[in-house]
């Protein structure tokens, strides 16, 4: 025991003398106490080398780093000695010291993970990694430091070649520090999710976005697994390419479209996203508030449109509105976009989703020659179809296009709206079936005779007949038969059916009479037990 005490006193004194050159006071005392156990493991000469290497590793002006390294050395050396002897320990410190000649941070991080790396790739593998670290540190010490911290886990997932691949990738996109920091932070999770090769594709795509919005690029990087799962890497590439092009004109719109893309990508086509972005760019030039509102409301509008039809209709709607914004103004386009659910609901009274799509496609064709005429045609389409069917709408569109070509836009627009003198004659010629207004007087006399009192006939919005107890609603036009007489008979049948509701008391029920009826039933049959 006395021998051990003398030995400790002697060793402590030598260690204190060694450290006294660099440290003093409480720091010196603490280091002596913490480093003393290393004398038995690496000897005084080994400890002398470690102290010198730690000081060099930390640099001339980083005493705190040197103290930290020395304080952590006992634990680090214990972990290194599992894989070798004193010589291995000194070689590792010397190796990291060579890396420190280029940059302190990467060298310190490499030293910290060296036991884990030796466990995975051996000392020779550590030498390779140190060489790689030094190459990266010469270009960017930040990247080298972060990469060394990840290196054990990266080696586990993708091996040394994968580590080299990630290092190369980092050098390619390291111009944006915020983006590269996010990439390094997400690398392990992204490799686990999409694999290293897809990660490389995604990173290069996202680096394009970082050129106009590092925040959006970082968000896209995090969203990329979801986007790839939904639509595949090819669609992601199309979306990024689109937004990169848009960014040259308007970085705000590009960033916002990209942020919305995960929610929209499985609902609409890339073409639809392109129309949406283009329309928003046109709006944003004049009114950023309206552009932001339109972008924020796009998902809700798309979902509502999809209730009526499919993605083809959504793409056609946005494409038509974009054309209108280019040719007329964005205010007209935004108004049409906002009104399209109401317009579609009106069109669906006369057909199905195929009819709606046909109407928008027809108006898009007209817009190639004259957008103002196309807008008027779209807005009037439910009324025209109600009177003359879709075939009549096509004829109106053709006639309006001819007028626009030969007589000008203003006359064509007036024609579509029913404001020109030739509209009535033209419309009469193309109208199919029997119009209510032609037989309304006859039907009124017929109904009055049946009921014994006067009742009004009102045009119904759709193709169904009904009554509210005071009026009878009949379709604007009946065209079930080619013969006009048969269509008139159908009008009489519809009117008679609704008249019967009135004649036989469908609307005469009074709640106050119920109690009297119940009392009579109970008196005759008794109460149910």
RASUL-V505899 format. One record per residue. SS is DSSP state (~ for helix, > for strand, _ for the rest). PSI is psi as a letter, one per 40 degrees, with the letter a starting at -180 (NA if undefined). NEAR is the number of other C-alpha atoms within 12 Angstrom. Layout:
ss,psi,near
SS,PSI,NEAR
SS,PSI,NEAR
This chain:
ss,psi,near
_,d,7
~,d,8
~,d,9
~,d,11
~,d,11
~,d,12
~,d,17
~,d,23
~,d,17
~,d,17
~,d,25
~,d,29
~,d,20
~,d,23
~,d,34
~,d,32
~,d,20
~,d,27
~,d,34
_,d,20
_,d,16
_,d,26
_,i,24
_,i,18
~,a,14
~,d,13
~,d,22
~,d,27
~,d,22
~,d,21
~,d,33
~,d,34
~,d,24
~,d,24
~,e,40
_,d,34
_,e,25
~,e,35
~,d,28
~,d,19
~,d,26
~,e,29
~,i,23
~,d,27
~,d,20
~,d,28
~,d,35
~,d,27
~,d,28
~,d,40
~,d,40
~,d,27
~,d,35
~,d,40
~,d,32
~,d,33
~,d,40
~,d,34
_,i,25
_,d,18
_,f,14
_,g,19
~,d,21
~,d,19
~,d,23
~,d,31
~,d,34
~,d,25
~,d,35
~,d,43
~,d,28
~,e,24
~,d,36
~,d,30
~,d,21
~,d,29
~,d,39
~,d,23
~,d,26
~,d,33
~,e,26
_,d,19
_,e,24
_,a,22
_,a,19
~,d,28
~,d,24
~,d,28
~,d,37
~,d,33
~,d,27
~,d,44
~,d,45
~,d,30
~,d,33
~,d,40
~,d,35
~,d,30
~,d,40
~,e,36
_,d,26
_,d,29
_,h,31
~,d,36
~,d,36
~,d,43
~,d,47
~,d,45
~,d,38
~,d,45
~,d,47
~,d,33
~,e,34
~,d,42
~,d,33
~,d,30
~,d,36
~,d,32
~,d,22
~,d,24
~,e,23
~,i,24
~,d,27
~,d,20
~,d,26
~,d,34
~,d,28
~,d,24
~,d,45
~,d,42
~,d,27
~,d,33
~,d,45
~,d,35
~,d,28
~,d,35
~,d,34
~,d,23
~,d,23
_,h,31
~,d,31
~,d,32
~,d,43
~,d,44
~,d,37
~,d,34
~,d,46
~,d,42
~,d,31
~,e,36
~,d,46
~,d,33
~,d,24
~,d,36
~,d,32
~,d,21
~,d,24
~,e,23
~,a,21
~,d,28
~,d,20
~,d,29
~,d,36
~,d,28
~,d,24
~,d,45
~,d,38
~,d,25
~,d,30
~,d,37
~,d,30
~,d,24
~,e,34
_,e,32
_,d,21
_,h,28
~,d,24
~,d,24
~,d,36
~,d,36
~,d,27
~,d,32
~,d,42
~,d,38
~,d,22
~,e,30
~,d,41
~,d,30
~,d,24
~,d,31
~,d,31
~,d,19
~,d,22
~,e,28
_,i,23
~,d,27
~,d,21
~,d,27
~,d,34
~,d,29
~,d,29
~,d,40
~,d,46
~,d,32
~,d,33
~,d,41
~,d,40
~,d,36
~,d,41
~,d,36
_,d,30
_,e,30
_,h,30
~,d,28
~,d,28
~,d,36
~,d,39
~,d,35
~,d,31
~,d,41
~,d,44
~,d,31
~,e,30
~,d,43
~,d,30
~,d,23
~,d,33
~,d,31
~,d,19
~,d,21
~,e,25
_,i,22
~,d,25
~,d,20
~,d,28
~,d,37
~,d,30
~,d,27
~,d,42
~,d,43
~,d,26
~,d,34
~,d,44
~,d,34
~,d,26
~,d,31
~,d,28
_,d,21
_,d,21
_,h,28
~,d,29
~,d,31
~,d,42
~,d,42
~,d,40
~,d,39
~,d,46
~,d,47
~,d,33
~,e,33
~,d,43
~,d,33
~,d,24
~,d,37
_,d,34
_,e,27
_,d,32
_,i,37
_,i,28
~,d,34
~,d,27
~,d,34
~,d,46
~,d,34
~,d,34
~,d,50
~,d,42
~,d,38
~,d,43
~,d,45
~,d,37
~,d,35
~,d,33
~,d,28
_,d,22
_,d,16
_,g,17
~,d,18
~,d,16
~,d,24
~,d,31
~,d,28
~,d,21
~,d,34
~,d,36
~,d,23
~,e,23
~,d,35
~,d,27
~,d,20
~,d,28
~,d,39
~,d,22
~,d,25
~,d,34
~,e,26
~,d,18
~,d,29
_,a,28
_,a,23
~,d,28
~,d,27
~,d,36
~,d,41
~,d,31
~,d,36
~,d,47
~,d,41
~,d,35
~,d,43
~,d,45
~,d,39
~,d,36
~,d,39
~,d,33
~,d,27
~,d,24
_,c,22
_,i,23
~,d,30
~,d,26
~,d,28
~,d,35
~,d,35
~,d,23
~,d,30
~,d,40
~,d,25
~,e,21
~,d,35
~,d,27
~,d,21
~,d,29
~,d,37
~,d,25
~,d,30
~,d,36
_,e,28
_,d,25
_,e,31
_,a,23
_,a,18
~,d,26
~,d,20
~,d,29
~,d,37
~,d,33
~,d,29
~,d,43
~,d,41
~,d,29
~,d,33
~,d,40
~,d,33
~,d,27
~,d,39
~,d,34
_,d,24
_,d,27
_,h,33
~,d,35
~,d,39
~,d,42
~,d,47
~,d,44
~,d,37
~,d,42
~,d,45
~,d,31
~,e,31
~,d,42
~,d,33
~,d,31
~,d,37
~,d,40
~,d,35
~,d,35
~,e,31
~,i,32
~,d,33
~,d,23
~,d,29
~,d,39
~,d,31
~,d,27
~,d,45
~,d,41
~,d,28
~,d,29
~,d,41
~,d,35
~,d,23
~,d,27
~,d,28
~,d,20
~,d,13
~,e,16
_,i,19
~,d,26
~,d,24
~,d,28
~,d,37
~,d,35
~,d,29
~,d,35
~,d,44
_,e,30
_,f,25
_,e,17
_,i,19
~,d,15
~,e,21
~,d,26
~,d,19
~,d,14
~,d,22
~,d,30
~,d,19
~,d,16
~,e,23
_,h,28
_,i,28
_,a,30
>,h,30
>,i,26
~,d,34
~,d,21
~,d,18
~,e,27
~,d,28
~,d,17
~,d,19
~,d,32
~,d,31
~,d,20
~,d,24
~,d,31
~,d,23
~,d,16
~,d,22
~,d,23
_,e,14
_,i,16
_,i,20
_,i,29
>,i,25
>,h,35
>,i,25
>,h,25
_,i,23
_,d,24
_,a,26
_,e,28
_,i,22
_,i,30
>,i,27
>,i,28
_,e,21
_,e,22
_,d,22
>,i,25
>,h,34
>,h,33
>,i,37
_,i,37
_,d,34
>,i,38
>,h,39
_,f,28
_,d,21
_,i,17
_,d,13
_,h,15
~,d,21
~,d,17
~,d,17
~,d,25
~,d,29
~,d,21
~,d,28
~,d,41
~,d,29
~,d,20
~,d,28
~,d,39
~,d,29
~,d,24
~,d,32
~,d,39
~,d,21
~,d,23
~,d,29
~,d,22
_,e,16
_,f,14
_,d,17
_,e,18
_,e,15
_,h,13
_,h,12
~,d,11
~,d,10
~,e,12
~,d,12
~,d,12
~,d,13
~,d,14
~,d,16
~,d,14
~,d,14
~,d,14
~,d,14
~,d,12
~,d,11
~,e,11
_,i,11
_,i,11
_,h,8
_,NA,5
